[in-house]
């Protein structure tokens, strides 16, 4: 075996390793992108499911209180009379949802617990019985929710995810 043959074989081996490493890097990037998208979609599902359940339950237990106590664009306070005593005072009877920085939090009396991270925006629009926007909390019959989430670790090629739904209060 001559020196020329050895150099050619080393060059070919180097090209093969270079191509293999490039393919490996692209595969890892595709995996990380897919994982970030899946985590973002799952976080959006969790947040929307929990928020929708609380909005639907608002007003349970009677008509002597407002189902929606506070109706702000990034915060909502929902009320229900779980124990049937006519007073909104027990744990879980007043639930607050709010966006704090990039964390969506839920407070049901035990402190504001984080539900999901990576929330870029939370928009709540309140509608009356006729479907018209309202700023009066006692007139709210439906809530339009829009959540915009991004991966906790932003990656190139992963755009923010926007999900929205319209929820009707069952008990009003």
C-alpha positions in Angstrom: 0.0 0.0 0.0 1.4 3.3 -1.0 1.2 6.7 0.6 -1.1 8.0 -2.2 -3.6 5.1 -1.5 -3.5 5.8 2.2 -4.2 9.5 1.7 -7.1 8.8 -0.7 -8.6 6.3 1.8 -8.3 8.9 4.7 -9.9 11.5 2.5 -12.8 9.2 1.7 -13.2 8.2 5.3 -13.3 11.9 6.3 -16.0 12.6 3.8 -18.0 9.7 5.1 -17.7 10.8 8.7 -18.6 14.4 7.7 -21.7 13.3 5.9 -22.7 11.1 8.8 -22.3 13.9 11.4 -24.3 16.3 9.2 -27.1 13.8 8.9 -27.0 13.2 12.7 -27.2 16.9 13.4 -30.2 17.4 11.1 -32.0 14.4 12.7 -31.4 15.8 16.2 -32.7 19.2 15.1 -35.8 17.7 13.6 -36.4 15.7 16.8 -36.0 18.8 19.0 -38.4 20.8 16.8 -41.0 18.0 16.9 -40.7 17.7 20.6 -41.1 21.4 21.1 -44.2 21.5 19.0 -45.7 18.5 20.8 -45.0 20.0 24.3 -46.5 23.3 23.2 -49.7 21.6 21.9 -50.0 19.5 25.0 -49.6 22.6 27.3 -52.3 24.4 25.2 -54.6 21.4 25.6 -54.1 21.2 29.4 -54.7 25.0 29.9 -57.7 25.2 27.6 -59.3 22.0 29.1 -59.0 23.3 32.7 -60.0 26.8 32.0 -63.1 25.7 29.9 -64.2 23.4 32.8 -64.0 26.2 35.3 -65.9 28.6 33.1 -68.7 26.1 32.4 -69.1 25.4 36.1 -69.2 29.1 37.1 -72.6 30.1 38.6 -73.3 26.6 40.0 -75.4 26.6 43.1 -77.8 29.4 42.7 -78.5 32.8 41.2 -77.8 34.9 44.3 -74.3 35.7 43.2 -72.4 36.7 40.0 -71.0 33.7 38.1 -68.2 36.0 36.8 -67.0 38.4 39.5 -64.1 40.0 37.5 -64.0 40.1 33.7 -60.7 41.5 32.5 -58.8 40.8 29.2 -56.1 38.8 31.0 -57.8 37.8 34.2 -61.1 36.3 35.2 -62.6 35.5 38.6 -65.3 32.8 38.5 -67.6 31.9 41.4 -69.8 28.8 42.2 -71.5 27.7 45.4 -70.1 24.2 45.8 -71.4 23.6 49.3 -74.8 25.1 48.7 -74.7 27.5 51.7 -75.5 30.6 49.6 -72.2 32.2 50.4 -69.1 32.2 48.2 -66.4 31.6 50.9 -65.3 28.0 50.9 -62.2 26.8 49.2 -62.7 26.3 45.4 -65.8 28.5 45.3 -63.9 31.5 43.9 -61.4 30.6 41.1 -59.0 33.2 39.6 -57.3 32.7 36.3 -54.6 35.2 35.3 -51.5 35.5 33.2 -48.4 36.4 35.3 -45.5 37.0 32.9 -45.4 33.9 30.7 -47.1 31.6 33.3 -50.8 31.0 33.3 -51.9 30.6 36.9 -55.1 29.3 38.6 -55.9 30.3 42.2 -58.8 28.3 43.9 -58.0 29.5 47.4 -54.7 27.8 48.0 -52.4 30.3 46.2 -51.9 30.9 42.5 -50.7 27.6 41.1 -48.9 27.5 37.7 -50.8 25.6 35.0 -48.6 26.1 32.0 -45.5 28.0 31.1 -44.6 29.7 27.9 -47.8 31.6 27.4 -47.1 34.6 25.2 -50.7 35.9 25.4 -54.1 35.3 27.0 -57.1 37.1 25.6 -60.5 36.8 27.2 -63.5 38.4 25.5 -66.8 38.4 27.4 -70.2 38.1 25.6 -73.7 38.7 26.9 -76.8 36.5 26.2 -77.2 38.0 22.7 -73.5 37.3 21.8 -72.5 41.0 22.0 -69.3 42.0 23.8 -69.9 43.2 27.3 -67.7 44.8 30.0 -70.3 44.1 32.8 -69.3 41.0 34.7 -72.8 40.1 35.7 -74.0 40.1 32.1 -71.4 37.6 30.9 -72.9 34.4 29.4 -70.0 33.3 27.2 -66.3 33.7 27.1 -64.1 33.7 24.0 -60.6 32.4 25.0 -57.5 32.9 22.9 -54.2 31.4 24.1 -50.8 32.0 22.4 -48.0 29.7 23.6 -44.4 29.2 22.6 -42.0 26.5 23.6 -40.2 27.0 26.9 -36.9 26.7 25.1 -37.5 28.6 21.8 -36.2 26.9 18.7 -35.6 28.1 15.2 -38.5 27.0 13.0 -41.1 26.6 15.8 -43.7 29.3 15.6 -45.9 30.2 18.5 -49.2 28.2 18.7 -52.5 30.0 18.9 -55.6 28.2 20.2 -59.0 29.6 20.8 -62.5 28.5 21.8 -65.9 29.9 22.8 -67.3 28.7 26.1 -70.8 29.1 27.4 -71.6 29.3 31.1 -73.9 26.3 31.9 -75.4 27.8 35.0 -76.5 31.2 33.6 
